Amino acid sequence: MLKRPRTLNTLIALALCVSLAACVSSQTTSFKIDDRDFPEKPDSFEIVVFEDELPDSEFTRIAHLNYHIEKTFFGPSGLKAAFDDLKKQARKVGADAIIEVKKTRSMLNETLIFNVSAVAIVFEE
């Protein structure tokens, strides 16, 4: 039996850890639920997030948004990335805010699966 040097074993273990940490797959989708076209908002526009309540102002639902990510447990949390992505999607469809945020989390072997969905809205003037 051929013995590998200890440094080679260490390098192999390190390479395996790095490759597991880098395993991330994400997918974003949005689809309109209003026939009107709204102008895209600039990147600097702050999308308001109503996670647990609805806004006091009158609004119209304009699109469903979804962020799905699968990653190994070594990767960072997907929730910040999910909200950043939902806001980016909302800007693209011309929304002022997102409501009805739903978060699900599951696990398959060492892979964490996050799915975050929301509804993009525009405020009535």
Secondary structure, 3 states (H helix, E strand, C coil): CCCCCHHHHHHHHHHHHHHHHCCEEEEEEEEECCCCCCCCCCCCCCCEECCCCCCCCCEEEEEEEEEEEEEECCCCCCHHHHHHHHHHHHHHCCCCEEEEEEEEEEEECCEEEEEEEEEEEEECC
